[in-house]
Each structure stands twice: as structure tokens, then as C-alpha cells.
């Protein structure tokens, strides 16, 4: 499984970004797809997940600001991030699980700064 992650960048507080994660082949085989982030000096932490039935879950710290979605036709999962805060600065990683193994994509950095 290859995961191509893109869409990070530098954004001012209050801004928005939509990182994407494109998988090789159909994403319908993945029981769950998700986004994690790792802030400077901290451990990698879960941000949001979406199941094969498009059931989503966000951690409390991003509820109302982050939206995970998937496009099966494009084999891609997205993370819409809005109302960005400096504490959202991190490298964002895509993760998929096919029920047997998990796979990570390379991270995309998001920097929130004025």
C-alpha cells in the first residue's frame, strides 16, 4: 500500500487547509482510515478516523474545526482543518488499516503562524 500525502503548508491563525491522502488502489478495502499529528516535542496522536461505512470520529480538541472525509472514486481521504490555531502546528500523518495490517503515509507539515 502506498499513501501519498499532500496539502500541508504555512497558514495564519484562523485559516484553513485540507490535507489529502491518496492510496494506491481502492480504499474500500480499508476498515478504517485516519489522521494523526505530531507536534514538536510531542508524541504522535490521533486526530480523526473514518470507517469503511463513513462513520467518523474526532478527538475532542478538534471537534467543530476538523472534518475527515473520503472519496472512494478518487481513493483519497481528506482532513478539512478550519479555524487553525498555533497549537495545531504539527506534522500530519495518514494511516490506514485493512484489518490485518496498518500503513502510514509520509507526514505533511502544517504550520500556523502570523
Secondary structure by P-SEA (a helix, b strand, c coil): cbbbbcbbbbbcccbbbbbbbbbccccccccccbbbbbcccccccccccccccccccccccccccbbbbbcccccbbbbbccccccccbbbbbbbbbccccccccbbbbbbbcc
